[in-house]
Amino acid sequence: MSPTEKLAWRMPPLALPKPVRWSAGTRLGMMALRGYLILSALLLLIKAIK
């Protein structure tokens, strides 16, 4: 892209792009991260209560 095109570029509408299709590995990784987040929040809550 030329510098002029870069300055004139605008993000396409959100309805235009297709939703992302996650692979099984990516989905598993995201579930692991979600589980880690929930576990850490629970441990912080338990520590705050004690």
Secondary structure, DSSP 4 states (H G I P E B T S, - for coil): --HHHHHH--PPPTTSSPPP---HHHHHHHHHHHHHHHHHHHHHHHHHH-
